[in-house]
Amino acid sequence: MEDLIQKHNPWWKNQERDYTLDKWKTMKIKWIPKWVEEISLEPFSLNFVIGLRQVGKTTGIKLLIQRILKKNKPEGIFYFNCDFIPDVEVLKRLLDVYLSFKNSQNIEVSFIFLDEITSVPEWWRAIKGYIDLGLFKNDVVTVTGSSSLKLRGETELFPGRRGKGKDVFVYPLSFREFLEIHEIKVEISGNLEKDMNNLLKMEDEVKKYFVEYIRLGGFPLSINEDPTASDQFLAGFEGDILKAGKSLQLAKEIVSSILNKAPSPLSYLTIGRDIGVSYKTVQSYAEVLKNLFVIDIASYKDEKRIIWRKEKKFFFLDPFVANTLSFWSGEKFLESALYEWIVQAHLLRRYSSVYYFRNSYEIDCIANGLKVEVKVGKPHRKYPDNVLILDSENLPLFLSVIV
């Protein structure tokens, strides 16, 4: 184990080279993710970094380690990929080895990064126990997970044990962030109409990059058009489905049904009838897909309240994810559905929840008082004055200023 630990922490031997960062440096388009600034570095902290695989969590952590190394002893920084750890007992041995090493080096404050911790069954037992023993009292512990499937639920097992720690959610790039990495800075004032009008002077350029965004999405590998991007995403996605105790075939059929019927509202019962399973089975799979940051759900909301029993709108959180899962399931989707998904995903990130309304007319997205209808072409019916109509012309401008 000591040899594997050394390989994970090359800075202990004054070796600056790191495989993840070497790969990052060779990328044509690269950036330092903003979310690393959200991680608390003040002892004691227990941070949770949660996001889909291939979204850049490990690279972000390694870039943060580079920064910490400028002001701290190398031996005070410990990183390990928990995909190598089979069970919680091995995790305990790993921590014991490092804590012993830390004491031998007279390190007062250490920064411990445990990557993909959800790979280890009952990982929380070790972390919780060591916190209760005071073994991390002067340290910053950051754990990452490829999904919130277990991590969100298990964070509840740490009441009063987080110190100054933060929950950090890592998403694929929004369209505005996509523009920024292509050196197009969008200034926003908070006034939606004013900000969209200010972008008219660069409208052609924004639209050009929007075409790229709906093709590539917001993942580092896909943005760099790595030919293995889809395969790597699917490998991680399928692994997480299996770890959740779900069938890949059934997951594929549910994804296919959602893609086929989008952007229409659906019930779990409708999907279940489509593929021959119960609505409870569909609901359990939908919850897994949601917790994996693959889809989210917009419930029905009228002027007064949310109607939970109504049909729901399922939407994918990134164009690359939608395109990849379309290939995986063998089911195509409508262009209008993709546009709607992108708007819903952006509003979700901005306002934390998104809904829809349907009566004599439909409002695709409702969030924090903002009402948006998404149309590929021009609308053929009259909408209330407080509904913002987005079409292929103004949609890129809206996305540029919303997140």
LINRAQUI-V463606 format. One record per backbone hydrogen bond with DSSP energy under -1.0 kcal/mol. CO is the residue of the C=O (numbers start at 1). NH is the residue of the N-H. If there is no record, write none. Layout:
BEGIN
CO:NH
CO:NH
END
This chain:
BEGIN
1:5
2:6
3:7
4:8
5:9
9:12
10:13
10:15
11:14
18:22
19:23
20:24
21:25
22:26
24:27
34:37
35:38
44:164
45:141
47:143
48:168
49:145
50:170
52:55
56:60
57:61
58:62
59:63
60:64
61:65
62:66
63:67
64:68
65:69
68:71
73:76
74:77
76:111
78:113
80:115
81:84
82:85
87:91
88:92
89:93
90:94
91:95
92:96
93:97
94:98
95:99
96:100
97:101
98:102
99:103
100:104
101:105
102:107
103:106
110:140
111:78
112:142
113:80
114:144
115:82
116:119
117:120
120:123
122:125
123:127
124:128
125:129
126:130
127:131
128:132
129:133
130:135
131:134
134:137
136:139
139:45
140:112
141:47
142:114
143:49
144:117
145:51
148:152
150:154
151:155
154:157
155:158
158:161
162:46
162:165
166:48
168:50
174:178
175:179
176:180
177:181
179:184
180:183
191:195
192:196
193:197
194:198
197:200
199:202
200:203
202:206
203:207
204:208
205:209
206:210
207:211
208:212
209:213
210:214
212:216
213:217
218:173
219:223
220:224
221:226
222:225
226:229
228:232
229:233
230:234
231:235
232:236
233:237
234:238
235:239
236:240
237:241
238:242
239:243
240:244
241:246
242:245
247:251
248:252
249:253
250:254
251:255
252:256
253:257
254:258
255:259
256:260
257:261
258:262
261:264
266:312
267:271
268:272
269:273
270:274
271:275
272:276
272:277
278:282
279:283
280:284
281:285
282:286
283:287
284:288
285:289
286:290
287:291
288:292
289:294
289:295
290:293
291:148
294:317
296:315
298:313
299:356
300:307
305:302
307:310
312:266
313:298
315:296
318:322
319:323
320:324
321:325
322:326
323:327
324:328
325:329
326:330
326:331
334:338
335:339
336:340
337:341
338:342
339:343
340:344
341:345
342:346
343:347
344:348
345:349
346:350
347:351
348:352
355:366
356:301
357:363
361:359
363:357
365:372
366:355
367:370
370:367
371:388
372:365
373:390
384:387
388:373
390:375
391:395
394:398
395:399
396:400
398:401
398:402
END
